[in-house]
Amino acid sequence: MTTTLTKPPADAAPEPHKRRRGLKAARAGGQHHAGPVAYLILAVFTIVSLFPLVWTAIAASRDNQRLAQTPPPFWFGSGLLDKLEIAWNDANLGEAFLNTTIVAGVSALTIVFLSTIAGFAFAKLRFRGRGALMLIVIGTMMVPPQLQVIPLYMMVAKLDWTDQLQAVILPSLVSAFGVFFMRQYLLQALPDEIIEAARVDGASSWRVVWHVVFPTARPAMAVLGMLMFVQTWNDFLWPFLVLTQTGNPTVQVAVAGLGRGYTPDQSLIMAGALLGTLPLLLVFAIFGKQIVGGIMQGAVKG
């Protein structure tokens, strides 16, 4: 007796395990196309996010009389370029941009470097008092910055650093948030086996930091650097106390000088605020893709 093997028809349904395998492959590597509702929600959020910046530009193009009217203007006037030029010259924003770039750049680089090393120590090294020291670091985040103003100013005055950039740079060289942020990242992204393998190969602690920790923590370092750069760029209280508009102003101190007078020109203040925001938008436009890619890379590694 012979049996004849018949080939299943081409339109036959696939086997269940093959169907599940195809669904998993589609989920892993397939592209999901957004519908009209998703595009509508994204458009609404984009408009809401951009509205403050756009209205700042609109207000900078008008005068005080028009800004005081109800309803306020919602379209550009003809004086935007003139107000930007006046704000640039009156506030000495050229020097202010240079000073703020130096302060924010040095602070961000130092915070990222020190926070990565400290975060690695708290995350992967075993030493006495590690938990207590970490609690102290976290506890400093609960102290209001206003309480630090008087002792910091007394120290700066004794060092004769008033109206000098180091008075702004020194208090911002370390960040408790940066240490906590890097510790949490390295706890997940850096396996203990890699450190042990480096130790077996004879690597010292500093070599482990340079060749293992820094490459692994690069995505988090990029995000932390951007956050600290923006925070230092927008800092106002402490630079306003130790710097002057005619000496070594930062952007925020220089823009604050535009509001002086019996009747401040609101449109001129808006023009200065717009000029002070543009460098941050430019930095994020250039490095935003790398930072977002770094976050996704770190999420995959974790």
TIDO-712306 format. One record per residue (C-alpha): y, z negated, x negated. Coordinates in nm, 4 decimals. Layout:
       yy       zz       xx
        Y        Z        X
...
***
This chain:
       yy       zz       xx
   0.0000   0.0000   0.0000
   0.3372   0.0999  -0.1443
   0.6784  -0.0347  -0.0571
   0.9886   0.1742  -0.0565
   1.3124   0.0202  -0.1880
   1.6107   0.1319   0.0126
   1.9643   0.1246  -0.1243
   2.2040  -0.0675   0.0973
   2.4730   0.1435   0.2557
   2.8117   0.1620   0.0831
   2.9928  -0.0045   0.3722
   2.7600  -0.3023   0.3795
   2.9256  -0.6433   0.3582
   2.9163  -0.7995   0.0099
   2.7064  -1.1016  -0.0564
   2.8717  -1.4398   0.0039
   2.8807  -1.5415  -0.3630
   3.0361  -1.2067  -0.4602
   3.2927  -1.2454  -0.1846
   3.3867  -1.5929  -0.3105
   3.4063  -1.4626  -0.6667
   3.6436  -1.1873  -0.5558
   3.8644  -1.4349  -0.3734
   3.8824  -1.6580  -0.6818
   3.9728  -1.3625  -0.9006
   4.2435  -1.2584  -0.6577
   4.3858  -1.6093  -0.6528
   4.3794  -1.6359  -1.0325
   4.5275  -1.3025  -1.1301
   4.6526  -1.1400  -0.8136
   5.0148  -1.1165  -0.7066
   5.1328  -1.2742  -0.3843
   5.4076  -1.0854  -0.2076
   5.6740  -1.2869  -0.0299
   5.7561  -1.2155   0.3294
   6.0970  -1.1798   0.4936
   6.1131  -1.5508   0.5771
   6.0723  -1.6440   0.2105
   6.3471  -1.4011   0.1089
   6.5750  -1.5410   0.3791
   6.5213  -1.9005   0.2603
   6.5817  -1.8017  -0.1025
   6.8986  -1.6178  -0.0055
   7.0311  -1.9199   0.1843
   6.9616  -2.1557  -0.1058
   7.1225  -1.9123  -0.3509
   7.4387  -1.8848  -0.1420
   7.4637  -2.2620  -0.0998
   7.4132  -2.3171  -0.4744
   7.6722  -2.0580  -0.5783
   7.9337  -2.1502  -0.3185
   8.1047  -2.4323  -0.5195
   8.1458  -2.2035  -0.8211
   8.2702  -1.9135  -0.6117
   8.5154  -2.1341  -0.4221
   8.6466  -2.2719  -0.7529
   8.7274  -1.9152  -0.8568
   8.8895  -1.8499  -0.5164
   9.1027  -2.1651  -0.5430
   9.2062  -2.0687  -0.8965
   9.3422  -1.7400  -0.7638
   9.5679  -1.9049  -0.5025
   9.8667  -2.1416  -0.5126
   9.9150  -2.4991  -0.3931
  10.0778  -2.3929  -0.0692
   9.7868  -2.1742   0.0346
   9.5274  -2.4343  -0.0710
   9.6986  -2.6958   0.1489
   9.6693  -2.4813   0.4600
   9.3943  -2.5129   0.7203
   9.1551  -2.3419   0.7090
   9.1420  -2.3076   0.3283
   9.1102  -1.9623   0.1721
   8.7658  -1.8077   0.1472
   8.8565  -1.4921  -0.0438
   9.0138  -1.4175  -0.3786
   9.3849  -1.3841  -0.4338
   9.5701  -1.1817  -0.6935
   9.6549  -1.4553  -0.9444
   9.3158  -1.5396  -1.0941
   9.3645  -1.3772  -1.4347
   9.7156  -1.5190  -1.4691
   9.5984  -1.8710  -1.3904
   9.3075  -1.8409  -1.6346
   9.5451  -1.7333  -1.9099
   9.7871  -2.0184  -1.8362
   9.5058  -2.2753  -1.8294
   9.3626  -2.1419  -2.1560
   9.6973  -2.1732  -2.3350
   9.8255  -2.4959  -2.1775
   9.5021  -2.6911  -2.2248
   9.4290  -2.5540  -2.5736
   9.0824  -2.4611  -2.4526
   8.9990  -2.2582  -2.7632
   8.9936  -2.5690  -2.9822
   8.8373  -2.7699  -2.6990
   8.5460  -2.5252  -2.6720
   8.4831  -2.5499  -3.0465
   8.4959  -2.9297  -3.0442
   8.2689  -2.9588  -2.7416
   8.0185  -2.7144  -2.8887
   8.0013  -2.9224  -3.2071
   7.9648  -3.2506  -3.0179
   7.7099  -3.1191  -2.7657
   7.5113  -2.9247  -3.0264
   7.4823  -3.2111  -3.2753
   7.3992  -3.4609  -3.0010
   7.1369  -3.2384  -2.8383
   6.9615  -3.1539  -3.1660
   6.9580  -3.5157  -3.2821
   6.8357  -3.6467  -2.9480
   6.5547  -3.3902  -2.9341
   6.4450  -3.4642  -3.2922
   6.4511  -3.8435  -3.2640
   6.3124  -3.8525  -2.9093
   6.0155  -3.6360  -3.0057
   5.9263  -3.8600  -3.2980
   5.9725  -4.1794  -3.0971
   5.7874  -4.0330  -2.7992
   5.4938  -3.9424  -3.0225
   5.4863  -4.2948  -3.1649
   5.4869  -4.4564  -2.8204
   5.2336  -4.2090  -2.6807
   4.9731  -4.1760  -2.9546
   5.0199  -4.4402  -3.2232
   4.8786  -4.7910  -3.1924
   5.0992  -5.0723  -3.3208
   5.1814  -5.4285  -3.2263
   5.4474  -5.4688  -2.9606
   5.4368  -5.1073  -2.8443
   5.4426  -5.1964  -2.4752
   5.7244  -5.4484  -2.5138
   5.9365  -5.2048  -2.7132
   5.8814  -4.9347  -2.4525
   5.9932  -5.1738  -2.1790
   6.3091  -5.2479  -2.3776
   6.3800  -4.8759  -2.4133
   6.3345  -4.8240  -2.0398
   6.5464  -5.1318  -1.9705
   6.8423  -4.9838  -2.1549
   6.8451  -4.7011  -1.9000
   6.9353  -4.9577  -1.6335
   7.2531  -5.0725  -1.8112
   7.5607  -4.9013  -1.6603
   7.7481  -4.6922  -1.9188
   8.0755  -4.8590  -1.8172
   7.9557  -5.1875  -1.9697
   7.9314  -5.0228  -2.3115
   8.2889  -4.8955  -2.3183
   8.4663  -5.2070  -2.4480
   8.2297  -5.2918  -2.7383
   8.2079  -4.9254  -2.8362
   8.5849  -4.8881  -2.8370
   8.6233  -5.2023  -3.0487
   8.3761  -5.0653  -3.3011
   8.5451  -4.7230  -3.3105
   8.8862  -4.8856  -3.3549
   8.7624  -5.0949  -3.6494
   8.6187  -4.7829  -3.8115
   8.9512  -4.6010  -3.7504
   8.7696  -4.3173  -3.5718
   9.0007  -4.2845  -3.2720
   9.0858  -3.9243  -3.1906
   8.8020  -3.7994  -3.4138
   8.4858  -3.6212  -3.3063
   8.2485  -3.8680  -3.4733
   8.3671  -4.1289  -3.2227
   8.2095  -3.9165  -2.9476
   7.9070  -3.8004  -3.1448
   7.7852  -4.1389  -3.2727
   7.7141  -4.3086  -2.9349
   7.5239  -4.0020  -2.8113
   7.2790  -3.9560  -3.1006
   6.9932  -4.1336  -2.9201
   6.8761  -4.1320  -2.5601
   6.6370  -4.3703  -2.3888
   6.5676  -4.1036  -2.1277
   6.4753  -3.8587  -2.4045
   6.2248  -4.1034  -2.5558
   6.0664  -4.1705  -2.2173
   6.0618  -3.7991  -2.1307
   5.8881  -3.6977  -2.4549
   5.6424  -3.9860  -2.4334
   5.5297  -3.8828  -2.0870
   5.4942  -3.5206  -2.1934
   5.2975  -3.5924  -2.5110
   5.0617  -3.8254  -2.3294
   4.9304  -3.5260  -2.1334
   4.9953  -3.2257  -2.3569
   4.8731  -3.3601  -2.6920
   4.4985  -3.4426  -2.7030
   4.3871  -3.7235  -2.9316
   4.1185  -3.4965  -3.0783
   4.3796  -3.2705  -3.2396
   4.5444  -3.5666  -3.4116
   4.2083  -3.6977  -3.5290
   4.1167  -3.3546  -3.6653
   4.4446  -3.3431  -3.8578
   4.3757  -3.6908  -3.9967
   4.0296  -3.5826  -4.1091
   4.1866  -3.2888  -4.2932
   4.4015  -3.5353  -4.4855
   4.7321  -3.4821  -4.3042
   4.9868  -3.7611  -4.3282
   5.1825  -3.8905  -4.0299
   5.4851  -3.6729  -4.1090
   5.2661  -3.3654  -4.1534
   5.1041  -3.4340  -3.8173
   5.4515  -3.4519  -3.6633
   5.5697  -3.1252  -3.8214
   5.2558  -2.9165  -3.7754
   5.0986  -3.0650  -3.4597
   5.3505  -3.2604  -3.2533
   5.6521  -3.0289  -3.2768
   5.4610  -2.7074  -3.1882
   5.2935  -2.8814  -2.8943
   5.6138  -3.0386  -2.7680
   5.8258  -2.7232  -2.8025
   5.8506  -2.6559  -2.4250
   5.9595  -3.0126  -2.3504
   6.1971  -3.0096  -2.6472
   6.3681  -2.6986  -2.5080
   6.4107  -2.8576  -2.1653
   6.5366  -3.1855  -2.3107
   6.7765  -3.0028  -2.5403
   6.9252  -2.8100  -2.2484
   6.9616  -3.1257  -2.0377
   7.1294  -3.3200  -2.3189
   7.3586  -3.0291  -2.4057
   7.4781  -3.0023  -2.0453
   7.5173  -3.3791  -2.0134
   7.7229  -3.4063  -2.3327
   7.9310  -3.1013  -2.2408
   8.0206  -3.2556  -1.9041
   8.0794  -3.6083  -2.0367
   8.4280  -3.7286  -1.9491
   8.4769  -4.1080  -1.9534
   8.4103  -4.1883  -2.3192
   8.5787  -3.8772  -2.4691
   8.8805  -3.9403  -2.2450
   8.9158  -4.2912  -2.3904
   8.8859  -4.2080  -2.7608
   9.0295  -3.8545  -2.7789
   9.3676  -3.7079  -2.6895
   9.4613  -3.3678  -2.5560
   9.6838  -3.2928  -2.8559
   9.4366  -3.4154  -3.1196
   9.0690  -3.3193  -3.0977
   9.0048  -3.2728  -2.7260
   8.6768  -3.1801  -2.5658
   8.6723  -2.9439  -2.2686
   8.6772  -3.2216  -2.0096
   8.9675  -3.4009  -2.1807
   9.1617  -3.0758  -2.2107
   9.1058  -2.9862  -1.8445
   9.2126  -3.3366  -1.7395
   9.5461  -3.2722  -1.9065
   9.6150  -2.9907  -1.6625
   9.6352  -3.2381  -1.3738
   9.9300  -3.4335  -1.5132
  10.2650  -3.4189  -1.3466
  10.4310  -3.5338  -1.0270
  10.2796  -3.2443  -0.8306
   9.9654  -3.1198  -1.0060
   9.8924  -2.7504  -0.9771
   9.5510  -2.7546  -0.8103
   9.4873  -2.3873  -0.8755
   9.5553  -2.4404  -1.2470
   9.3101  -2.7296  -1.2533
   9.0509  -2.5103  -1.0820
   9.1116  -2.2376  -1.3383
   9.0497  -2.4834  -1.6213
   8.7347  -2.6141  -1.4526
   8.6103  -2.2573  -1.4098
   8.6677  -2.1803  -1.7777
   8.4883  -2.5011  -1.8751
   8.1856  -2.4069  -1.6661
   8.1435  -2.0491  -1.7870
   7.9902  -2.1378  -2.1290
   7.7163  -2.3408  -1.9593
   7.6360  -2.0492  -1.7300
   7.6248  -1.8181  -2.0310
   7.3896  -2.0486  -2.2222
   7.1545  -2.0786  -1.9273
   7.1656  -1.7039  -1.8653
   7.0585  -1.6417  -2.2265
   6.8001  -1.9177  -2.2684
   6.6994  -1.9854  -1.9081
   6.3982  -1.7539  -1.9171
   6.2656  -1.9139  -2.2351
   6.3134  -2.2622  -2.0920
   6.1363  -2.1815  -1.7653
   5.8591  -2.0094  -1.9608
   5.8297  -2.3187  -2.1783
   5.7945  -2.5404  -1.8745
   5.5154  -2.3217  -1.7365
   5.3443  -2.3120  -2.0769
   5.3583  -2.6884  -2.0990
   5.2168  -2.7207  -1.7488
   4.9203  -2.5016  -1.8416
   4.8592  -2.6994  -2.1600
   4.8816  -3.0292  -1.9775
***
